[in-house]
């Protein structure tokens, strides 16, 4: 498995699964597992027992990891899903670019 091209803070769209077509922001990237956690996507109900740390128990909604291959970065130029590439800029820094429009991703 190569390096993961999706980073925390990226705006992504879900390509497959129960949340297909929905958009969200990556809140956490898990490169070792090749997964990402997206706000409001792949939400599971977790039965939480009251503990000393969290005195309140009950059923909480938890964002579960989704495979990075099932999400695509949204291009800042036109708002459509795109693949991510790399290029070296004039200053010698490696930057992520949008494959479809060529725009630099922050």
N, C-alpha and C positions, 0 to 999 in steps of 0.2 A: 504494500500500500504506500502510495506517494504522500507527499506533504499535503496537509489539508488546506484548501484555498479559501475556506470560509472562516471569518474571524468574528469575535465578539463585537456587537454593535452593527453588523451588516443587516440590511433589510433583505429578507428572503421570501420566496414564494414556495409553497409545498407542492411537489410534483406528483406524489402518489400517497395512497393511504386514506384514512377517514377524513383528514383535514385537507384533502387535495384542493388546490386553488386558493387557499387562504394565505394571507401575508402576515409577517411578523418580524420582530427584531430579535437577533440572536443574543440571548442573555448570557450564554456560556458555551464555550467550545471544548470538546473533549477529544483532543487529537489522538491520544493513545487508543481510544476505542473507535475513532472515526465517526463520532456522533456530535450532534449539537443540541442545545436546549433552546427552544424558541418560545417567547412569551405567548401564552394562550393557545399553543399548539400541542397536540398529543397530551391532553390533560387527563389524569387518572384520579379517581377518588381514593384517598388513603385514610384508613381508620387509624386515628391518632389516639394513643392512650395518654392520659394525663401523667406528666412526669414533673420532677422538681423544676426543670428548665422551662417547660411549657405547662403551666397549671391547667390550661383548658384542653380538654380532649375533644372528641367528636370526629366528624368526617371532613377532611380538608381536601381541596383541589391541589394537585401537584403536577407541575409541568415535567413530563418524562422525556428522556433523550430520544431523538429521531436520527436515523442514519443520514450522514452528510450528503450521500448520493441522492437522497430523496428531496433535497431542497436546492433551489437555484437562486443566486444573487440577483437582485433587481437592479437594472442599470439606472444610474441617477439621471441620465439624459432623457430617456423615453419611458421609464417605468415598466419595462418588459424584462422577462427573465433572460439571463445571459450566462455564458461560461466565463470563467476568470482565467486570465493569462498574466504573464509577468514580462516586464521589459526594464531595461536599465536606462534611467534618465540622464540628462546632460551632466548632472553633478556626480554621477556614478552610483546613485542609490537605486536599489531594486524596488520597483513599484508594481502594484497590481493594476491591471487594466481590464476593461470590459471588452470581450472578444468581438461583440457585434458592432459596437459604436466606436471603440478605441479610446473611450473616455477613461481617465485615471480614477480609480476607486480610492477613497480615503482610508 
